């Protein structure tokens, strides 16, 4: 037995997939899942979000001329 999980976001596609499965004579279950944006992020996701947010803020400050980035060559020479 093989299990296939398909995430379908619109009803029209869901009906089409069900019709194909019915036509092939396959058994299937329909389960309603919580969307990723509706669930609370876990600690790892929160940490990644915070780091990305901080990075974008630094980029914004650099573009405004309020923050100067170090040249990559200088950084590598320092190593």
MOFENDA-V363700 format. One record per pair of residues at least 24 apart in sequence whose C-alpha atoms are under 7 Angstrom apart, sorted by the first residue. I is the first residue (numbers start at 0). J is the second residue. D is the distance in whole Angstrom. If there is no record, write none. Layout:
I:J:D
I:J:D
This chain:
none
